Amino acid sequence: MLRTISRISVALVCAASLTGAALAQSAATPPPNAFVLTSPVHKDGAFLDKKYSGPCYGDNVSLPLAWTNAPAGTKSFGIVLFDYDSGKGQGTVHWVAYGIPADATSLAEGEATNPSPRITGGSNMRQMATYYGPCANAADAPHHYLFTVYALDIAKDALPPGLTRDQFLEKTKGKVLANTTLVATFRRPN
């Protein structure tokens, strides 16, 4: 009787593991024609190269980004870089950009490091309108940095410069057609 129960338990654990693995695989593979954000130099979830980290440690070069399959009706794009793990649970905003033309499908490496004619700069935690790369403290666990691109039903020149993340999200409420996120992990070495 005990062996039968053990075999049933093992079978149930194996079935649950296989189901979990199948769900994880399906979550990792976006459906065809999904709005997707990638980078030619960074894999989703990987540790960010020093080059793209903030001036506290690295070169503060903005990560090259590319997106595909924006929804029909997209009039412009916005981007937010948010450190999910900092700010004592509040997070920290590293970059806010919008007014990116609807025909854009990418930003080149370094394009957001300095003002660009294709980008309206918002305001990050340092009141800067440009990219400020990750700088997580060496004593912390690696932080998760979310690069999120928003496909917007808003003309590229409709929003004023200098919006914070919260202001950007408030002004685009009901106007976001889709969004897609690329994750980077980072912390300064000891």
N, C-alpha and C positions, 0 to 999 in steps of 0.2 A: 504494500500500500504506500509506504514512504517513498519507494523508488518511483512509483507511478506519479505521485505528487511532484517529485523532483523533476521528472521528465516533462511534465506539464508546465512547471514553472520555467524550466530552461526554454521550452518551446515558446512560451509567451514572451519571455525576455528577448529571444531572438527575433520574433515577429515584431515586437515593439521597436527594436533597434533597426530593423530593415525599413519599417515604416518611417521612423525618424530620419534615417539616411535618405530615403526617397523624398521626404518633405524638404530636407536641407538642400538636396540637389535641385529640386524644382524652384526653391526660393533663390538659389544662386544663378539660375538661368532665366533671364528676362524673357517674357513672351515675345514672339516675332512682332516687329514694328513698334516695340515699346520705346518711349522717350528715354534715352540712355546717355549718361555722362561717363567719359573715359579720359585718360591721359596717355599720351604716347610714351611717357617716362615713369608712370606710376601705376601699380596694380592696386585695385580696390582693396582696402584693409591693410596694405603693407606699410612698413616703416618708411617715413618720408626722408628723402635724401637731404643731407645738410645744406645743399645749394638752395633748397626751397624753404628752409627754416628762417626764422626771423633774425634780425641783426644782433640779437643777444648771443647767437652762436654761429649762425650761417651767413649766407650771402643775400638773403631776402629777395630772391628772384621768384617772381610769380610762376606758379606751376602752369605748364601748357595744358589746356583743357579742350576737349572736343565733344560735341553732342550730336546725336542723330535722332531722326524721327520726331521732330517737334510737331505738336498737334496742328491741324488745320486751324487757321484763324489767328495764329501767333503774330502779334504786332511788334513785340520786342522781348528781350530777355533780361533777367536780373540774376545776380550771383551773390551769395552770402557764404563766407567762410566763418564757421562757428566752432569754437573749442567747447565741446560738450562737457568736459570733465573739470573745467577750471571755475574760478569765481565762487568757490565754496558752494557748489551746487547750482549756481546761477548761469554758468557758462560765460564765455568771453567771445566777443565779436572781433574778428581779425580783419574782415574785409566786407564792404557792402558796395556793390556796383550794379548799375541798371542803365536803361537807355541804350542797350546793345541792340543793333538793328536786327530785324526779323530774318534777314537773309544770312546772318552770321551763323556759322556752325562750329566756331572754335575761337580761342584766344591763344596767341602765340606765347611761347616762353618769354617771361619778362614784360609782356605787354601791359600788365597792370601794376608793375613795380613803380612806374612813373605815370603821370597823367597821360591819357590816350584820347584821341579825338573820337574813338568808337565807344567810349565808356563814360557814363556820368558817374562820378564818384560820390558815394554816400559818406558815412562817418563811422569809423570803427572805434574801438575802446580808447584810442589815443587821439580821437578827433581828426584822423587822417583820412583822406579821400582815396588812398591807394592801398595796395596789398601790404599787409604786415604779417609775415610768416609765423609759423608755430614757434613757441619758445618755452614749452613746459619745463619746469624745474627738474633737475636731475634727481632730487629726493622723491619726486612723485612717481607713481606708476605711469606708464605711457598714456598720454591723453589721446582722445579720438577727435580728429578734426574733420568736420563735415563740410565739404564743398558742395553746395546745392545750387543748381541752375533752375530758374523759374521761367517757364514759357508764359508770357503775359498777353492778355487782351487789352493792352494799353499802348498807345503810340509812344515811340521811342523818346520823344521830347516832352511827354506829359508830366513827368515828375521833376521837381526841382532838385538841384544838387544838395548834398549834405544830409540826406535822410539817414537816421540811425536804422538799425535792423528792425526795431519795433515799429518805427514810423513807416518804413518800407512795407512791412507786412500788413500794417493797418491800411495804408493807401492802396494796396493791391488785393485786399480782401474781396473775394468774389470775382476777381479778374485773373486768377492763376488758372491757366488751362491744364497745366501739368508741372510736376517738378521731378528732378532726378538728382541723386546724391552719390558722390564718390568719397570714400572714407580714407583718411591717412592717420596713422598713429605716429606719435613723436614724443620724445623727451630728450633733453640735453644729456650727454654722457657725464659721468662723474669726473 
